[in-house]
Amino acid sequence: MSSIEHNFARDFSRGQEHGAWAFLPEQPLEGNPHGSLFGLTFSAKDLFKIANWPQKASTYAALPHIPPSRVVLDLLERGATCVGLTHLHEIALGIMGLNPIAGQAKNPHDPARISGGSSSGAAISVALHECDFALGTDTGGSIRIPAALCGVVGFKPTRELYSREGVLTLSPTCDHVGTLARDVTTLQRVHTALHSDEAALHSATPRFGFWNVPNWLAPAAWQAFEAVTSSLNALPFSFPEVLESYANIVQYEAARFHRVALKQEHPGFSSATLELLRRGQGI
């Protein structure tokens, strides 16, 4: 049995038990056997449109029509194989992975704990070795948070570096497409396949900074974090208005994108999501 056939034969039952999978086809979408990513499998967050696959964004609401995802097509052309779609915090409007419609996405290391979101299923599918890497989106932490909580690596690239064509919008201002994997090497391999310009991977003089909010972490976690920032010569900075500004932008733009569904008597969103969207309508 070849390595790629072995990948196809993976058991997805643990991911299903942990609430990772939104859709698993009878046969995966096979990548180009001559591509540089041949042998790797990936999942796609159920915001990425794939032709002939259902798209629900982990909600009951009607969704706007979008074309097939450009980045999924690019990955298939470069040899990677797509094994399925993963659940998310409903329409990506949240960072906990909580979803009364799709069910709770459970942490792969302790099902009693949250997985984080909104790319919860993406992180779980990678952490459980049910695919080699995953496509996610990050608007305000939606790749980085589940990656951290599930013990994998999350990459939020420079904005527009990965195409957002064919990806359901949350906030046009803040949305990014990115990847998750169990190691940086895999993410670098995927990035190089999508962007052959090696200069995009490196900076001659990298600078590091961090948002100085120690009250967000337990003391032991903050001390560990400070050790890392010190080794990088990272500088702290204050960013006092970011949360209020971010929430207003994202909720307003999400309500605009889902305006057709919001006109219905029963839009199909869970109560928590609907509350945020109604707030967005009022901005």
C-alpha positions in Angstrom: 0.0 0.0 0.0 1.4 3.4 -1.0 1.7 6.2 1.6 -1.1 8.2 0.0 -3.4 5.1 0.1 -2.5 4.7 3.7 -3.6 8.3 4.4 -6.9 7.6 2.6 -7.5 4.6 4.9 -7.3 6.7 8.1 -10.0 6.2 10.8 -11.9 9.4 11.4 -14.0 8.0 14.3 -12.1 9.9 17.1 -12.5 13.1 15.2 -16.2 12.4 14.9 -16.5 11.7 18.6 -14.7 15.0 19.4 -17.0 17.0 17.1 -14.4 17.8 14.5 -16.0 16.7 11.2 -18.8 18.5 9.4 -18.6 16.4 6.2 -16.6 13.3 5.3 -17.1 12.2 1.7 -17.1 8.5 0.6 -13.9 9.3 -1.3 -11.5 12.2 -0.7 -10.6 14.7 -3.3 -7.3 13.4 -4.6 -4.5 15.8 -5.4 -2.3 15.9 -8.5 0.1 12.9 -8.1 2.9 15.0 -9.7 2.5 17.9 -7.3 5.0 18.9 -4.6 2.4 18.2 -1.8 1.5 14.7 -3.0 1.2 12.4 0.0 -0.2 15.0 2.3 -3.9 15.2 3.3 -5.8 18.2 4.6 -9.1 19.2 6.0 -10.9 22.4 5.2 -13.0 24.5 7.7 -16.6 24.5 6.6 -16.3 28.0 5.3 -14.3 26.9 2.2 -16.6 26.1 -0.7 -15.9 22.8 -2.4 -17.9 21.9 -5.5 -20.4 19.1 -4.9 -19.8 19.1 -1.2 -22.4 20.6 1.2 -21.6 23.8 3.0 -23.3 24.7 6.3 -20.8 26.8 8.3 -22.1 24.9 11.4 -25.5 26.8 11.3 -29.1 26.2 10.2 -29.2 29.6 8.5 -29.3 30.0 4.7 -25.8 31.0 3.4 -24.9 33.3 0.5 -23.7 31.5 -2.7 -20.0 31.6 -3.3 -17.7 30.1 -5.9 -15.3 27.2 -5.2 -12.4 28.0 -2.9 -9.3 29.1 -4.8 -6.8 28.0 -2.1 -8.4 24.5 -2.0 -8.1 24.2 -5.8 -4.5 25.4 -5.6 -3.7 22.8 -2.9 -5.2 20.0 -5.0 -3.2 21.1 -8.0 -0.1 20.9 -5.9 -0.8 17.4 -4.9 -2.5 17.5 -1.4 -5.7 15.5 -0.9 -8.7 17.0 0.9 -10.4 14.5 3.2 -13.3 16.5 4.5 -14.8 19.6 6.0 -14.5 20.5 9.7 -16.9 22.1 12.2 -16.5 25.6 13.6 -17.9 28.1 16.0 -21.1 29.0 14.2 -20.3 31.1 11.1 -16.9 31.7 12.7 -18.4 34.4 15.1 -16.7 33.3 18.3 -13.5 31.9 19.7 -14.7 29.1 22.1 -15.7 26.4 19.7 -19.1 26.3 21.4 -22.0 25.4 19.0 -25.5 24.3 20.1 -26.3 23.5 16.4 -23.3 21.4 15.4 -22.5 20.2 18.9 -19.5 20.9 21.2 -16.0 20.6 19.7 -14.1 18.7 22.4 -10.4 19.2 23.2 -8.5 16.2 21.8 -6.4 16.0 25.0 -9.3 16.3 27.5 -12.8 16.1 26.1 -14.1 17.9 29.2 -12.3 21.1 28.1 -12.9 23.4 25.1 -11.0 23.2 21.9 -11.1 26.9 21.2 -12.4 28.4 17.9 -13.6 29.3 15.5 -11.4 26.8 13.6 -12.1 24.2 16.3 -12.6 21.2 14.0 -9.5 22.1 12.0 -7.3 21.9 15.1 -8.9 18.7 16.3 -8.5 17.0 13.0 -4.8 17.7 13.0 -4.2 17.0 16.6 -5.8 13.5 16.3 -3.6 12.7 13.2 -6.6 12.4 10.9 -5.0 14.7 8.4 -1.6 16.2 7.9 -2.7 19.9 7.9 -5.8 21.9 7.9 -7.2 25.0 6.3 -8.7 27.5 8.7 -9.6 31.2 9.0 -8.4 33.7 11.5 -10.3 36.9 12.0 -9.4 37.7 15.6 -7.6 34.5 16.8 -9.6 31.8 15.2 -6.6 29.8 14.1 -4.1 30.7 16.8 -6.5 30.0 19.7 -7.6 26.5 18.8 -4.0 25.7 17.8 -2.7 26.7 21.2 -5.5 24.9 23.1 -5.1 21.7 21.1 -1.3 21.6 21.1 -0.7 22.1 17.4 0.8 24.9 15.3 -1.3 27.7 13.7 -0.2 30.1 11.0 -2.0 33.4 10.3 -0.2 34.7 7.2 0.0 38.2 5.9 -3.4 39.4 4.8 -4.4 38.3 1.3 -1.3 36.1 1.0 -3.7 33.1 0.8 -6.8 33.7 -1.4 -10.1 34.4 0.3 -12.0 33.7 -2.9 -14.6 31.0 -2.2 -14.4 31.4 1.6 -17.5 32.5 3.5 -17.0 35.9 4.9 -17.2 36.9 8.5 -15.4 40.3 8.3 -13.8 41.5 5.0 -11.7 43.9 7.0 -10.2 41.3 9.4 -10.5 37.8 7.8 -7.3 35.9 7.0 -6.9 32.4 5.5 -4.3 30.2 7.2 -3.2 26.8 8.1 -2.7 24.4 11.0 -0.4 21.4 11.4 1.5 19.4 14.1 4.8 21.0 13.2 6.2 24.1 11.5 8.0 22.1 8.8 4.6 21.0 7.4 3.3 24.5 7.4 6.5 25.7 5.7 6.2 23.0 3.0 2.6 24.0 2.3 3.5 27.7 2.2 6.4 27.1 -0.2 4.1 25.1 -2.5 1.6 28.0 -2.5 4.2 30.7 -2.7 7.4 29.6 -4.3 9.0 33.0 -3.5 11.2 32.0 -0.5 11.6 35.7 0.4 8.0 35.5 1.7 9.2 33.2 4.5 12.1 35.2 5.8 12.9 38.6 7.1 16.5 39.9 7.5 15.6 41.9 10.6 12.6 40.5 12.3 11.0 42.6 15.1 8.8 41.2 17.8 6.2 42.9 20.0 3.4 41.7 22.3 0.2 43.2 23.7 0.9 43.8 27.3 -2.1 42.2 29.1 -0.7 40.0 31.9 -4.1 39.8 33.6 -5.3 37.6 30.7 -3.0 34.8 31.8 -2.4 32.8 35.0 0.8 34.0 36.8 2.7 30.8 35.8 1.7 31.1 32.2 2.7 34.8 32.1 6.1 34.0 33.5 6.6 31.4 30.8 5.5 33.8 28.2 7.8 36.5 29.5 10.7 34.1 29.2 10.0 33.7 25.5 9.4 37.4 24.8 12.7 38.3 26.6 14.6 35.8 24.5 13.3 37.5 21.3 13.9 41.0 22.6 10.2 41.6 22.1 8.8 44.9 23.2 5.5 45.3 25.1 2.9 47.8 23.8 -0.6 48.9 24.9 -3.5 48.7 22.6 -6.4 49.9 24.8 -9.2 50.3 22.2 -8.7 47.2 20.1 -11.4 44.9 21.6 -14.3 47.4 21.3 -13.2 48.5 17.8 -12.7 44.9 16.7 -16.1 43.8 17.9 -17.9 46.7 16.2 -16.2 46.1 12.9 -16.7 42.3 12.9 -20.3 42.3 14.1 -21.3 45.0 11.6 -19.7 43.3 8.7 -21.0 39.9 9.6 -24.5 41.3 9.8 -24.1 42.8 6.4 -22.9 39.5 4.9 -25.8 37.6 6.4 -28.4 40.3 5.8 -30.6 38.0 3.6 -30.9 35.4 6.3 -31.5 38.0 9.0 -34.6 39.2 7.1 -36.3 35.9 7.7 -38.7 35.4 10.6 -36.6 32.5 11.8 -33.1 33.2 10.5 -31.6 29.8 11.6 -28.8 31.1 13.8 -28.5 30.0 17.4 -29.6 32.6 20.0 -26.1 33.7 21.0 -25.0 34.2 17.4 -28.3 35.9 16.5 -27.8 38.3 19.4 -24.3 39.4 18.0 -25.7 39.7 14.5 -28.6 41.9 15.7 -26.1 44.1 17.5 -24.1 44.3 14.3 -27.3 45.5 12.5 -27.6 48.3 15.0 -24.1 49.7 14.4 
